[in-house]
Amino acid sequence: MALVDEQARVLLVRRHRLVPDQWGREVPGGPVDEGEEPDQAAVRELEDSTGYRAGRVTPLITFQPMAGPVDAEHSVFVGQDPVQVGEPTETSEVGRA
């Protein structure tokens, strides 16, 4: 989810990727759990990774990032009216928001 504040800034997380062994900045996200809709997963992952919740969530795009036989649908949402609801609870994957 791309969480945008009133100054048009987007909240990113600093995350370590094992394969290239590099730290980078990304929009918060993660897998959709069984029985969960993509928008629910985006809200959950945002809060887990950053401690923020979006007041409004709007779908932006759903796409397949890899061609061929791989099914890896990605859904991107825009969150607005951010509210900090606590500290991140998922700290093993994210360095900081």
GINORRA-V429658 format. One record per pair of residues at least 24 apart in sequence whose ideal C-beta (glycine too) atoms are under 10 Angstrom apart, sorted by the first residue. I is the first residue (numbers start at 0). J is the second residue. Records with the same first field share a line. If there is no record, write none. Layout:
# GINORRA-V429658
I=J / J
This chain:
# GINORRA-V429658
0=26 / 27 / 28 / 38 / 40 / 41 / 42 / 43 / 44 / 45 / 46 / 48 / 49 / 51 / 53 / 56 / 57 / 59 / 74 / 75 / 76 / 77 / 78
1=26 / 27 / 28 / 41 / 45 / 53 / 57 / 59 / 75 / 76 / 77 / 78 / 79
2=26 / 27 / 41 / 45 / 49 / 51 / 52 / 53 / 56 / 76 / 77 / 78 / 79 / 80 / 81 / 96
3=53 / 55 / 77 / 78 / 79 / 80 / 81
4=51 / 78 / 79 / 80 / 81
5=79 / 80 / 81
8=81
9=77 / 78
10=45 / 48 / 49 / 51 / 53 / 78 / 81 / 96
11=49 / 95 / 96
12=44 / 45 / 48 / 49 / 87 / 89 / 92 / 93 / 94 / 95 / 96
13=93 / 94 / 95 / 96
14=48 / 92 / 93 / 94 / 95
15=91 / 92 / 93 / 94
16=92
22=94
23=94
24=94 / 96
25=93
26=75 / 76 / 77 / 78
27=51 / 78 / 87 / 89 / 92 / 93 / 96
28=73 / 74 / 75 / 76
29=89 / 92
31=72 / 74
36=74
37=61 / 72 / 73 / 74 / 75 / 76
38=74 / 76
40=74 / 76
41=74 / 75 / 76 / 77 / 78
42=76 / 78
43=89
44=89
45=76 / 78 / 81 / 87 / 96
46=82 / 83 / 84 / 85 / 87 / 88 / 89
47=87 / 88 / 89 / 90 / 92 / 93
48=87 / 88 / 89 / 90 / 92 / 93 / 96
49=81 / 83 / 84 / 85 / 86 / 87 / 88 / 89 / 93 / 95 / 96
50=82 / 83 / 84 / 85 / 86 / 87 / 88 / 89 / 96
51=78 / 81 / 82 / 83 / 84 / 85 / 87 / 96
52=78 / 80 / 81 / 82 / 83 / 84 / 85
53=77 / 78 / 79 / 80 / 81 / 82
54=78 / 79 / 80 / 81 / 82
55=79 / 80 / 81
56=80
